[in-house]
């Protein structure tokens, strides 16, 4: 069952801690190593320049549950390669 875009938060998100650096605050794993993901798209926040941002929740391999703002996500390697080729 895919829960990333479910309108209802899964129970495992209840004890999530806020990560300011977009990786697991316990072990340092990146978001792409998470075992589960849920994006809170039901309650966007309007940030600077009127851009929406969402809470992204991650269940890490180490058992830590953490969240970060979608706009704090580091650029993907693909985006970096496209910039380098410009």
WOJOWO-V131852 format. One record per pair of residues at least 12 apart in sequence whose ideal C-beta (glycine too) atoms are under 10 Angstrom apart, sorted by the first residue. I is the first residue (numbers start at 1). J is the second residue. Records with the same first field share a line. If there is no record, write none. Layout:
I = J  J
//
This chain:
2 = 36  37  38
3 = 36  37  38  39  57
4 = 36  37  38  39  41  56  57
5 = 37  38  39  41
6 = 38  39  40  41  42
7 = 40  41  42
8 = 38  42
9 = 38  40  42  43  55  57
10 = 36  37  38  57  59  65
12 = 35  36  38  57  59  65
13 = 36  38  40  55  57  58  59  65  66  67
14 = 57  65
15 = 64  65  66
16 = 38  55  57  58  59  64  65  66  67  68
17 = 64  65  66  67
18 = 55  66  67  68  69
19 = 31  56  58  60  64  66  67  68  69  72
20 = 68  69  72
21 = 66  68  72  74
22 = 56  58  66  67  68  69  70  72  73  74
23 = 58  60  66  68  74
24 = 58  59  60  61  62  63  64  65  66
25 = 60  64  66  68
26 = 60  62  63  64  65  66
27 = 60  61  62  63  64
28 = 60  62
29 = 58  60  61  62  64  66
30 = 58  60  74
31 = 56  58  60  66  68  73  74
32 = 58  76
33 = 58  60  61  62
34 = 56  57  58  59  60  61  64  65  66
35 = 58  59  60  61  62  63
36 = 57  58  59  60  65
37 = 56  57  58  59
38 = 55  56  57  58  59  65  67
39 = 54  55  56  57  67  70
40 = 54  55  56  57  67  70
41 = 54  55  56  70
42 = 54  55
43 = 55
44 = 70
45 = 69  70  71
47 = 69  70  71
48 = 71
51 = 70  71
52 = 70  71
53 = 68  69  70  71  72  73
54 = 67  69  70  71
55 = 67  68  69  70
56 = 68  69  70  72  73
//
